[in-house]
Amino acid sequence: MIRLEYISWAPPGKGRATILDGVSFEIPSASYAVLMGRTGSGKTTLLEILCGLRAPSSGTVWIDAREVTSFPPGERGIGYVPQDGALFPTLTVREQIGFGLRMRGVPAAEIEPRVLEAAKGVGVSALLDRLPPGLSGGERQRVALARALVVKPSVLLLDEPLASVDEETQDDLMDLLQRTQREHRITVLHVTHSRREAEGLGEMQLHLGGGRVLAKTTAA
């Protein structure tokens, strides 16, 4: 479950315009929600507040009945796939996927089997010793997804995960995201500009504009 209560945020500095202005909504557990809005409307800022990379000016963040507003990112139970995957250029796919586990102090003996399981789940087992410059756009997104899932989050945040790939690859990744969400029973919030993605994936559609959630629709 994701719940935001009256989240506001404005850039530092006197007189700067407010980007988010009292945003409130709730996404039920194990639901797939899509967030849409124009460029600059605050979609990425909202995801960064949710995962703890940015503090809100006011308001509270709840994940699975815990208020996590002041929690560091690693303690929120969230997996995050930023725009374009944001892979580390000098780490192999194996090292990318295991990164979050190492940062959380997971024993080395546990990391490899979990990396192998996550890689198999998203179809990148054959790429484990490759570096990001040798990967296609779709492969990079699969690796970023495995890196987010390997820590076994209850919530997954996706920031335009299909924007940099062709339409055929988008179809494959949409199938993967839908299957992954159902198999793991994860609560997903997926940011996109694409109405096609929203209609194909979203059980719930949220529309952000003017600093607020303007509309919320639920698939029939």
KOLLO-989565 format. One line per field, with one value per atom (N, C-alpha, C): residue number from 1; atom name; x, y, z. Coordinates in nm, 3 decimals, decimal comma. Each point is the difference from the previous one (the first is absolute). Example, Ala and Ser with C-alpha at 12.3 -4.5 7.8 and 13.67 -1.06 7.14 Angstrom:
<sites>
n: c(1;1;1;2;2;2)
atom: c(N;CA;C;N;CA;C)
east: c(1,319;-0,089;0,090;-0,035;0,082;-0,077)
north: c(-0,569;0,119;0,120;0,105;0,119;0,109)
up: c(0,780;0,000;0,000;-0,072;0,006;0,073)
</sites>
This chain:
<sites>
n: c(1;1;1;2;2;2;3;3;3;4;4;4;5;5;5;6;6;6;7;7;7;8;8;8;9;9;9;10;10;10;11;11;11;12;12;12;13;13;13;14;14;14;15;15;15;16;16;16;17;17;17;18;18;18;19;19;19;20;20;20;21;21;21;22;22;22;23;23;23;24;24;24;25;25;25;26;26;26;27;27;27;28;28;28;29;29;29;30;30;30;31;31;31;32;32;32;33;33;33;34;34;34;35;35;35;36;36;36;37;37;37;38;38;38;39;39;39;40;40;40;41;41;41;42;42;42;43;43;43;44;44;44;45;45;45;46;46;46;47;47;47;48;48;48;49;49;49;50;50;50;51;51;51;52;52;52;53;53;53;54;54;54;55;55;55;56;56;56;57;57;57;58;58;58;59;59;59;60;60;60;61;61;61;62;62;62;63;63;63;64;64;64;65;65;65;66;66;66;67;67;67;68;68;68;69;69;69;70;70;70;71;71;71;72;72;72;73;73;73;74;74;74;75;75;75;76;76;76;77;77;77;78;78;78;79;79;79;80;80;80;81;81;81;82;82;82;83;83;83;84;84;84;85;85;85;86;86;86;87;87;87;88;88;88;89;89;89;90;90;90;91;91;91;92;92;92;93;93;93;94;94;94;95;95;95;96;96;96;97;97;97;98;98;98;99;99;99;100;100;100;101;101;101;102;102;102;103;103;103;104;104;104;105;105;105;106;106;106;107;107;107;108;108;108;109;109;109;110;110;110;111;111;111;112;112;112;113;113;113;114;114;114;115;115;115;116;116;116;117;117;117;118;118;118;119;119;119;120;120;120;121;121;121;122;122;122;123;123;123;124;124;124;125;125;125;126;126;126;127;127;127;128;128;128;129;129;129;130;130;130;131;131;131;132;132;132;133;133;133;134;134;134;135;135;135;136;136;136;137;137;137;138;138;138;139;139;139;140;140;140;141;141;141;142;142;142;143;143;143;144;144;144;145;145;145;146;146;146;147;147;147;148;148;148;149;149;149;150;150;150;151;151;151;152;152;152;153;153;153;154;154;154;155;155;155;156;156;156;157;157;157;158;158;158;159;159;159;160;160;160;161;161;161;162;162;162;163;163;163;164;164;164;165;165;165;166;166;166;167;167;167;168;168;168;169;169;169;170;170;170;171;171;171;172;172;172;173;173;173;174;174;174;175;175;175;176;176;176;177;177;177;178;178;178;179;179;179;180;180;180;181;181;181;182;182;182;183;183;183;184;184;184;185;185;185;186;186;186;187;187;187;188;188;188;189;189;189;190;190;190;191;191;191;192;192;192;193;193;193;194;194;194;195;195;195;196;196;196;197;197;197;198;198;198;199;199;199;200;200;200;201;201;201;202;202;202;203;203;203;204;204;204;205;205;205;206;206;206;207;207;207;208;208;208;209;209;209;210;210;210;211;211;211;212;212;212;213;213;213;214;214;214;215;215;215;216;216;216;217;217;217;218;218;218;219;219;219;220;220;220)
atom: c(N;CA;C;N;CA;C;N;CA;C;N;CA;C;N;CA;C;N;CA;C;N;CA;C;N;CA;C;N;CA;C;N;CA;C;N;CA;C;N;CA;C;N;CA;C;N;CA;C;N;CA;C;N;CA;C;N;CA;C;N;CA;C;N;CA;C;N;CA;C;N;CA;C;N;CA;C;N;CA;C;N;CA;C;N;CA;C;N;CA;C;N;CA;C;N;CA;C;N;CA;C;N;CA;C;N;CA;C;N;CA;C;N;CA;C;N;CA;C;N;CA;C;N;CA;C;N;CA;C;N;CA;C;N;CA;C;N;CA;C;N;CA;C;N;CA;C;N;CA;C;N;CA;C;N;CA;C;N;CA;C;N;CA;C;N;CA;C;N;CA;C;N;CA;C;N;CA;C;N;CA;C;N;CA;C;N;CA;C;N;CA;C;N;CA;C;N;CA;C;N;CA;C;N;CA;C;N;CA;C;N;CA;C;N;CA;C;N;CA;C;N;CA;C;N;CA;C;N;CA;C;N;CA;C;N;CA;C;N;CA;C;N;CA;C;N;CA;C;N;CA;C;N;CA;C;N;CA;C;N;CA;C;N;CA;C;N;CA;C;N;CA;C;N;CA;C;N;CA;C;N;CA;C;N;CA;C;N;CA;C;N;CA;C;N;CA;C;N;CA;C;N;CA;C;N;CA;C;N;CA;C;N;CA;C;N;CA;C;N;CA;C;N;CA;C;N;CA;C;N;CA;C;N;CA;C;N;CA;C;N;CA;C;N;CA;C;N;CA;C;N;CA;C;N;CA;C;N;CA;C;N;CA;C;N;CA;C;N;CA;C;N;CA;C;N;CA;C;N;CA;C;N;CA;C;N;CA;C;N;CA;C;N;CA;C;N;CA;C;N;CA;C;N;CA;C;N;CA;C;N;CA;C;N;CA;C;N;CA;C;N;CA;C;N;CA;C;N;CA;C;N;CA;C;N;CA;C;N;CA;C;N;CA;C;N;CA;C;N;CA;C;N;CA;C;N;CA;C;N;CA;C;N;CA;C;N;CA;C;N;CA;C;N;CA;C;N;CA;C;N;CA;C;N;CA;C;N;CA;C;N;CA;C;N;CA;C;N;CA;C;N;CA;C;N;CA;C;N;CA;C;N;CA;C;N;CA;C;N;CA;C;N;CA;C;N;CA;C;N;CA;C;N;CA;C;N;CA;C;N;CA;C;N;CA;C;N;CA;C;N;CA;C;N;CA;C;N;CA;C;N;CA;C;N;CA;C;N;CA;C;N;CA;C;N;CA;C;N;CA;C;N;CA;C;N;CA;C;N;CA;C;N;CA;C;N;CA;C;N;CA;C;N;CA;C;N;CA;C;N;CA;C;N;CA;C;N;CA;C;N;CA;C;N;CA;C;N;CA;C;N;CA;C;N;CA;C;N;CA;C;N;CA;C;N;CA;C;N;CA;C;N;CA;C;N;CA;C;N;CA;C;N;CA;C;N;CA;C;N;CA;C;N;CA;C;N;CA;C;N;CA;C;N;CA;C;N;CA;C;N;CA;C;N;CA;C;N;CA;C;N;CA;C;N;CA;C;N;CA;C;N;CA;C;N;CA;C;N;CA;C;N;CA;C;N;CA;C;N;CA;C;N;CA;C;N;CA;C;N;CA;C;N;CA;C;N;CA;C;N;CA;C;N;CA;C;N;CA;C;N;CA;C;N;CA;C;N;CA;C)
east: c(0,084;-0,084;0,088;-0,039;0,064;-0,105;0,031;-0,090;0,078;-0,038;0,057;-0,106;0,039;-0,093;0,055;-0,061;0,027;0,149;0,057;0,141;0,019;0,087;0,038;0,151;0,045;0,145;0,023;0,096;0,043;0,152;0,064;0,146;0,051;0,122;0,058;0,014;-0,015;0,016;-0,129;0,010;-0,117;-0,069;-0,131;-0,078;-0,006;0,059;-0,006;-0,139;-0,047;-0,135;-0,013;-0,115;-0,030;-0,025;0,067;-0,017;-0,113;-0,002;-0,106;-0,073;-0,133;-0,078;-0,114;0,035;-0,103;-0,048;0,093;-0,037;-0,040;-0,117;-0,049;-0,062;0,038;-0,067;0,045;-0,073;0,034;-0,008;0,101;0,004;-0,009;-0,104;-0,016;0,116;0,024;0,105;-0,021;0,113;0,002;-0,077;-0,010;-0,063;0,107;-0,037;0,089;-0,061;0,065;-0,049;0,095;-0,057;0,077;-0,023;0,111;-0,006;0,038;-0,089;0,023;0,000;0,055;0,005;0,100;-0,011;0,090;0,142;0,097;0,138;0,007;0,070;0,012;-0,111;-0,094;-0,114;0,034;0,118;0,041;-0,005;-0,014;-0,014;0,126;0,116;0,126;0,025;-0,029;0,015;-0,083;-0,121;-0,088;0,060;0,055;0,065;0,120;0,078;0,118;-0,040;-0,112;-0,051;-0,045;-0,067;-0,047;0,116;0,108;0,108;0,105;-0,015;0,089;0,120;0,004;0,111;-0,019;-0,122;-0,032;-0,100;0,020;-0,093;-0,112;-0,125;-0,107;0,007;-0,054;-0,011;-0,101;-0,104;-0,100;-0,073;-0,071;-0,077;0,068;-0,070;0,051;-0,008;0,093;0,009;-0,024;-0,090;-0,031;0,024;0,070;0,021;-0,043;-0,099;-0,048;-0,028;-0,078;-0,045;0,110;0,120;0,108;0,019;0,008;0,035;0,152;0,047;0,144;0,059;-0,069;0,042;0,145;0,046;0,136;0,096;-0,045;0,084;0,100;0,123;0,092;-0,049;0,048;-0,051;0,006;0,108;0,018;-0,092;-0,073;-0,088;-0,148;-0,030;-0,140;-0,067;0,076;-0,058;-0,043;0,078;-0,034;0,110;-0,040;0,090;-0,026;0,108;-0,014;0,077;-0,067;0,065;-0,009;0,111;-0,002;-0,002;-0,014;-0,003;0,126;-0,018;0,110;0,078;-0,056;0,065;0,111;0,076;0,111;0,095;0,048;0,096;0,138;0,079;0,137;0,088;0,069;0,068;0,113;0,063;0,117;-0,032;-0,126;-0,038;-0,063;0,033;-0,065;-0,147;-0,074;-0,142;-0,013;0,086;-0,003;0,018;0,096;0,029;-0,113;-0,060;-0,114;-0,114;-0,036;-0,114;0,026;0,123;0,033;0,029;0,000;0,043;-0,082;-0,131;-0,085;0,015;0,025;0,022;0,128;0,106;0,126;-0,015;-0,073;-0,019;-0,081;-0,083;-0,080;0,071;0,122;0,078;-0,040;-0,063;-0,037;0,128;0,010;0,122;0,032;0,128;0,043;-0,053;-0,009;-0,047;-0,146;-0,077;-0,141;-0,020;0,098;-0,019;-0,006;0,094;0,005;-0,127;-0,055;-0,125;-0,117;-0,004;-0,108;0,017;0,126;0,028;-0,041;0,034;-0,034;-0,151;-0,071;-0,146;-0,062;0,048;-0,055;0,031;0,122;0,039;-0,087;-0,024;-0,085;-0,142;-0,050;-0,137;-0,027;0,103;-0,020;0,069;0,058;0,056;0,137;0,087;0,134;0,111;-0,031;0,100;0,124;-0,017;0,113;0,087;-0,043;0,070;0,080;0,012;0,051;0,142;0,082;0,137;0,021;-0,109;0,008;-0,001;0,051;-0,005;-0,110;-0,054;-0,111;0,022;0,121;0,016;-0,029;0,007;-0,027;-0,143;-0,090;-0,139;-0,093;-0,107;-0,104;-0,085;-0,085;-0,087;-0,092;-0,056;-0,088;0,074;0,122;0,080;0,035;0,032;0,034;-0,119;-0,120;-0,118;-0,030;0,026;-0,018;0,097;0,125;0,100;-0,041;-0,045;-0,043;-0,118;-0,089;-0,115;0,047;0,095;0,053;0,067;0,074;0,067;-0,101;-0,116;-0,103;-0,071;-0,021;-0,078;0,080;0,133;0,080;-0,007;-0,034;-0,010;-0,138;-0,084;-0,134;-0,086;-0,020;-0,081;-0,149;-0,073;-0,146;-0,060;0,081;-0,043;0,107;-0,044;0,091;-0,038;0,098;-0,019;0,074;-0,068;0,056;-0,013;0,111;-0,002;0,024;-0,108;0,003;0,090;-0,026;0,090;0,005;-0,099;-0,005;0,027;0,038;0,011;0,113;0,106;0,119;0,012;-0,109;0,007;-0,106;0,022;-0,092;-0,130;-0,098;-0,135;-0,006;0,075;0,000;0,057;0,110;0,060;-0,093;-0,073;-0,099;-0,103;-0,047;-0,099;0,056;0,125;0,063;0,014;0,042;0,021;-0,132;-0,104;-0,131;-0,049;0,021;-0,037;0,079;0,130;0,087;-0,044;-0,029;-0,041;-0,131;-0,095;-0,129;0,015;0,080;0,022;0,072;0,102;0,078;-0,087;-0,084;-0,086;-0,097;-0,054;-0,095;0,069;0,116;0,070;0,048;0,050;0,057;-0,101;-0,119;-0,103;0,053;0,068;0,061;-0,097;0,004;-0,073;0,089;-0,048;0,081;-0,057;0,091;-0,034;0,093;-0,059;0,071;-0,027;0,105;-0,012;0,019;-0,089;0,012;-0,071;0,042;-0,074;-0,092;0,013;-0,066;-0,137;-0,102;-0,135;-0,011;0,080;0,001;0,048;0,106;0,048;-0,104;-0,057;-0,097;-0,118;-0,050;-0,117;0,035;0,124;0,040;0,039;0,043;0,054;-0,079;-0,055;-0,052;-0,136;-0,005;-0,129;-0,057;0,090;-0,037;0,083;-0,064;0,071;-0,014;0,115;0,005;0,052;-0,055;0,041;0,044;0,126;0,060;0,010;-0,045;0,009;-0,026;0,070;-0,017;0,037;0,090;0,044;-0,092;-0,108;-0,097;-0,038;-0,055;-0,059;-0,138;-0,015;-0,121;-0,111;0,040;-0,101;0,053;-0,088;0,037;-0,105;0,043;-0,091;0,046;-0,093;0,031;-0,052;0,084;-0,040;-0,122;-0,082;-0,122;0,035)
north: c(-0,119;0,119;0,125;0,098;0,131;0,103;0,085;0,110;0,128;0,103;0,132;0,091;0,078;0,092;0,141;0,083;0,143;0,029;-0,070;0,019;0,129;0,088;0,122;0,006;0,064;0,021;0,118;0,084;0,113;0,002;0,040;0,007;0,100;-0,023;0,096;0,138;0,101;0,138;0,078;0,119;0,086;0,030;-0,014;0,035;-0,106;-0,120;-0,106;-0,063;-0,033;-0,053;-0,138;-0,024;-0,130;-0,103;-0,115;-0,105;-0,095;-0,040;-0,086;0,076;-0,004;0,084;-0,080;-0,075;-0,075;-0,124;-0,077;-0,121;-0,110;-0,058;-0,110;-0,106;-0,126;-0,112;-0,129;-0,108;-0,130;-0,104;-0,087;-0,111;-0,129;-0,081;-0,122;-0,098;-0,086;-0,100;-0,089;-0,035;-0,090;0,055;0,133;0,065;0,058;0,017;0,063;0,136;0,107;0,136;0,071;0,085;0,078;0,147;0,077;0,144;0,074;0,086;0,078;0,149;0,079;0,144;0,059;0,130;0,067;0,005;0,021;0,020;0,118;-0,019;0,105;0,005;-0,096;0,003;-0,055;-0,064;-0,048;-0,150;-0,074;-0,146;-0,064;0,035;-0,057;0,047;0,125;0,051;-0,081;-0,036;-0,079;-0,138;-0,063;-0,130;0,012;0,106;0,019;0,021;0,068;0,015;-0,134;-0,078;-0,131;-0,091;0,000;-0,094;0,059;0,127;0,056;0,073;0,026;0,076;0,151;0,040;0,142;0,012;0,097;0,020;0,095;-0,029;0,093;0,124;0,110;0,121;-0,021;-0,078;-0,036;-0,124;-0,064;-0,118;-0,127;-0,113;-0,128;-0,107;-0,096;-0,113;-0,128;-0,084;-0,126;-0,114;-0,104;-0,122;-0,119;-0,073;-0,119;0,029;0,103;0,037;0,054;0,026;0,065;0,142;0,094;0,136;0,006;0,023;-0,010;0,134;0,109;0,132;0,032;-0,042;0,032;-0,118;-0,111;-0,118;0,021;-0,052;0,000;-0,096;0,016;-0,082;-0,150;-0,049;-0,143;-0,065;0,080;-0,054;0,014;0,035;0,024;-0,120;-0,102;-0,114;0,032;0,089;0,047;-0,036;-0,046;-0,014;0,115;0,057;0,121;-0,019;0,020;0,000;0,142;0,077;0,137;0,004;0,120;0,015;-0,059;-0,074;-0,063;-0,100;-0,047;-0,103;0,046;0,101;0,056;-0,109;-0,083;-0,103;0,061;-0,064;0,044;-0,047;0,089;-0,038;-0,099;-0,008;-0,086;-0,131;-0,024;-0,124;-0,097;-0,129;-0,102;-0,013;-0,068;-0,025;-0,071;-0,097;-0,072;0,097;0,090;0,098;0,102;0,039;0,094;-0,058;-0,124;-0,062;-0,019;-0,033;-0,022;0,124;0,116;0,124;0,030;-0,003;0,033;-0,098;-0,126;-0,099;0,029;0,035;0,033;0,122;0,100;0,123;-0,028;-0,103;-0,035;-0,098;-0,037;-0,088;-0,146;-0,041;-0,141;-0,083;-0,112;-0,084;-0,042;-0,001;-0,030;-0,133;-0,099;-0,132;0,002;0,099;0,009;0,081;0,084;0,093;-0,071;-0,091;-0,064;-0,075;-0,085;-0,069;0,096;0,108;0,097;0,077;0,030;0,064;-0,091;-0,127;-0,095;-0,014;-0,003;-0,011;0,123;0,119;0,123;0,011;-0,037;0,006;-0,094;-0,119;-0,096;0,053;0,064;0,050;0,103;0,079;0,104;-0,035;-0,120;-0,045;0,055;0,023;0,052;-0,092;-0,126;-0,093;-0,009;0,014;-0,011;0,126;0,105;0,130;0,033;-0,092;0,034;0,056;-0,036;0,048;0,116;0,053;0,112;0,133;0,105;0,136;0,078;0,104;0,075;0,052;0,048;0,050;-0,104;-0,129;-0,105;-0,050;0,067;-0,044;0,085;-0,062;0,077;0,074;0,090;0,075;-0,092;-0,100;-0,093;-0,083;-0,041;-0,077;0,084;0,127;0,088;0,014;0,011;0,015;-0,129;-0,114;-0,126;-0,012;0,042;-0,004;0,095;0,120;0,095;-0,055;-0,071;-0,059;-0,111;-0,084;-0,105;0,060;0,108;0,066;0,050;0,048;0,048;-0,115;-0,112;-0,110;-0,090;-0,003;-0,095;0,024;0,122;0,029;-0,036;-0,060;-0,047;0,112;0,106;0,113;-0,033;0,071;-0,011;0,104;0,103;0,107;0,020;0,018;0,024;0,131;0,090;0,128;0,000;0,035;-0,003;0,137;0,062;0,134;-0,009;0,002;-0,011;-0,114;-0,122;-0,111;-0,043;0,040;-0,045;0,112;0,117;0,117;-0,012;-0,074;0,000;-0,125;-0,077;-0,123;0,003;-0,082;-0,002;-0,070;0,010;-0,047;-0,149;-0,080;-0,144;-0,036;0,069;-0,024;0,047;0,110;0,047;-0,109;-0,066;-0,107;-0,110;-0,040;-0,106;0,042;0,125;0,048;0,021;0,042;0,012;-0,136;-0,103;-0,135;-0,042;0,033;-0,035;0,072;0,130;0,077;-0,053;-0,030;-0,049;-0,136;-0,089;-0,132;0,010;0,086;0,017;0,051;0,098;0,057;-0,104;-0,083;-0,101;-0,112;-0,045;-0,109;0,039;0,123;0,044;0,074;0,028;0,072;0,134;0,071;0,128;0,114;0,104;0,124;0,083;0,035;0,072;0,139;0,099;0,133;0,029;0,013;0,008;0,137;0,080;0,132;-0,013;0,063;-0,006;0,120;0,030;0,095;-0,075;-0,132;-0,080;-0,047;0,041;-0,047;-0,151;-0,046;-0,144;-0,081;0,044;-0,068;0,006;0,119;0,018;-0,093;-0,011;-0,084;-0,148;-0,034;-0,139;-0,057;0,088;-0,048;0,044;0,118;0,060;-0,049;-0,060;-0,025;0,131;0,092;0,133;0,102;0,110;0,106;0,130;0,062;0,127;0,106;0,120;0,109;0,118;0,041;0,107;0,127;0,111;0,129;0,112;0,110;0,113;-0,031;-0,098;-0,036;-0,095;-0,043;-0,087;-0,118;-0,104;-0,108;0,047;0,019;0,059;-0,102;-0,125;-0,101;-0,136;-0,090;-0,138;-0,089;-0,094;-0,093;-0,142;-0,093;-0,140;-0,084;-0,094;-0,085;-0,082;-0,024;-0,080;-0,146)
up: c(0,000;0,000;0,000;-0,078;-0,001;0,039;0,097;0,033;0,020;-0,071;0,018;0,060;0,101;0,065;-0,006;-0,084;-0,007;-0,025;-0,099;-0,032;-0,081;0,052;-0,071;-0,012;-0,108;-0,019;-0,092;0,038;-0,083;-0,001;-0,110;-0,004;0,104;0,052;0,096;-0,063;0,082;-0,048;0,009;0,044;0,019;-0,133;0,000;-0,117;-0,107;0,024;-0,101;-0,002;-0,118;-0,015;0,064;0,061;0,060;-0,110;0,008;-0,100;0,041;0,126;0,053;0,109;-0,002;0,089;0,064;0,106;0,072;-0,073;-0,057;-0,073;0,099;-0,022;0,083;-0,090;0,022;-0,065;0,068;-0,028;0,054;-0,111;-0,006;-0,094;0,082;-0,020;0,079;-0,021;0,097;-0,010;-0,122;-0,064;-0,115;-0,120;-0,011;-0,115;-0,092;-0,127;-0,098;-0,036;0,045;-0,025;-0,096;-0,084;-0,096;0,029;0,003;0,025;-0,127;-0,047;-0,121;0,032;-0,090;0,017;-0,096;-0,024;-0,093;0,055;-0,089;0,041;0,097;0,112;0,100;0,101;-0,008;0,092;0,138;0,014;0,132;0,018;-0,109;0,010;0,060;-0,054;0,051;0,143;0,028;0,137;0,097;-0,041;0,087;0,026;-0,103;0,020;0,094;-0,016;0,085;0,146;0,023;0,137;0,054;-0,082;0,044;0,041;-0,079;0,031;0,092;0,044;0,100;-0,054;-0,131;-0,058;0,013;0,034;0,017;0,114;0,087;0,113;-0,042;0,037;-0,032;0,087;-0,050;0,081;0,112;-0,029;0,101;-0,048;0,092;-0,032;0,046;-0,016;0,048;-0,108;0,009;-0,093;0,079;-0,048;0,065;-0,099;0,045;-0,079;0,086;-0,047;0,072;0,148;0,025;0,135;0,090;-0,055;0,077;-0,051;0,090;-0,042;-0,015;-0,125;-0,030;-0,042;0,027;-0,048;0,034;0,117;0,043;-0,017;-0,057;-0,016;-0,114;0,012;-0,113;-0,109;-0,124;-0,111;0,026;0,058;0,017;0,101;0,076;0,103;-0,033;-0,125;-0,037;-0,067;-0,038;-0,069;-0,142;-0,066;-0,134;-0,098;-0,118;-0,113;-0,097;-0,057;-0,083;-0,129;-0,113;-0,131;-0,055;0,007;-0,050;-0,152;-0,056;-0,145;-0,063;-0,110;-0,075;0,084;0,110;0,079;0,091;-0,043;0,079;0,049;-0,093;0,037;0,021;0,085;0,025;-0,115;-0,070;-0,125;0,017;0,117;0,018;0,073;0,032;0,069;-0,099;0,015;-0,082;0,040;-0,085;0,031;0,134;0,026;0,128;0,117;-0,014;0,107;0,013;-0,114;0,004;0,083;-0,031;0,066;0,150;0,034;0,141;0,080;-0,064;0,066;0,125;-0,013;0,114;0,115;-0,032;0,106;0,076;-0,074;0,067;0,089;-0,049;0,078;0,128;-0,004;0,118;0,092;-0,034;0,086;-0,005;-0,110;-0,015;-0,011;0,071;-0,006;-0,144;-0,033;-0,137;-0,050;0,090;-0,042;-0,046;0,045;-0,039;-0,128;-0,033;-0,110;-0,135;-0,028;-0,131;-0,035;0,088;-0,038;-0,022;0,076;-0,020;-0,131;-0,036;-0,129;-0,114;0,008;-0,105;-0,014;0,112;-0,003;-0,066;0,038;-0,056;-0,149;-0,039;-0,142;-0,083;0,051;-0,072;-0,013;0,104;0,000;-0,108;-0,036;-0,102;-0,132;-0,009;-0,126;-0,036;0,100;-0,031;0,051;0,022;0,054;-0,089;-0,131;-0,092;-0,005;0,070;-0,009;0,126;0,095;0,132;0,000;-0,097;-0,002;-0,097;-0,054;-0,094;0,075;-0,066;0,051;-0,072;0,063;-0,060;-0,142;-0,037;-0,137;-0,108;0,034;-0,097;0,000;0,072;0,011;-0,086;-0,050;-0,069;0,102;-0,049;0,091;0,080;-0,067;0,070;0,104;-0,034;0,096;0,122;-0,023;0,113;0,095;-0,056;0,085;0,076;-0,061;0,071;0,116;-0,022;0,108;0,113;-0,036;0,103;0,079;-0,068;0,069;0,095;-0,046;0,087;0,122;-0,018;0,112;0,103;-0,048;0,092;0,070;-0,071;0,055;0,094;-0,015;0,075;0,151;0,041;0,144;0,055;-0,087;0,038;0,061;-0,078;0,051;0,000;0,080;-0,005;-0,095;-0,033;-0,089;-0,107;-0,125;-0,112;-0,068;-0,013;-0,067;-0,132;-0,108;-0,135;-0,064;-0,037;-0,059;-0,150;-0,076;-0,146;-0,047;0,044;-0,028;-0,145;-0,081;-0,140;-0,099;0,049;-0,087;-0,102;0,031;-0,086;-0,086;-0,014;-0,080;-0,111;-0,104;-0,114;0,038;-0,090;0,034;0,025;-0,080;0,021;0,137;0,038;0,131;0,110;-0,024;0,097;0,029;-0,106;0,019;0,088;-0,027;0,079;0,147;0,021;0,136;0,074;-0,073;0,064;0,049;-0,082;0,043;0,124;-0,001;0,113;0,126;-0,011;0,118;0,057;-0,088;0,045;0,069;-0,061;0,058;0,134;0,005;0,123;0,114;-0,030;0,103;0,056;-0,088;0,045;0,078;-0,048;0,066;0,139;0,014;0,127;0,088;-0,053;0,077;0,049;-0,088;0,035;-0,032;0,082;-0,029;-0,091;-0,120;-0,100;-0,025;-0,006;-0,049;-0,118;-0,118;-0,128;-0,063;-0,014;-0,063;-0,151;-0,077;-0,145;-0,064;-0,125;-0,083;-0,097;-0,005;-0,103;0,044;-0,075;0,028;-0,028;-0,095;-0,032;0,120;0,065;0,120;0,111;0,017;0,108;-0,016;-0,124;-0,024;0,003;-0,039;-0,003;0,134;0,093;0,127;0,123;-0,004;0,123;0,044;0,118;0,064;0,054;0,030;0,048;-0,077;-0,045;-0,070;0,079;0,029;0,071;-0,096;0,007;-0,088;0,085;-0,018;0,080;-0,082;0,058;-0,069;0,098;-0,018;0,090;0,143;0,018;0,134;0,074;-0,065;0,067;-0,089;0,060;-0,076;-0,045;-0,133;-0,052;-0,020;-0,033;-0,026;0,033;0,037;0,028;-0,063;-0,083;-0,061;0,027;0,003;0,027;-0,115;-0,045;-0,112;0,036;-0,099;0,023;0,019)
</sites>
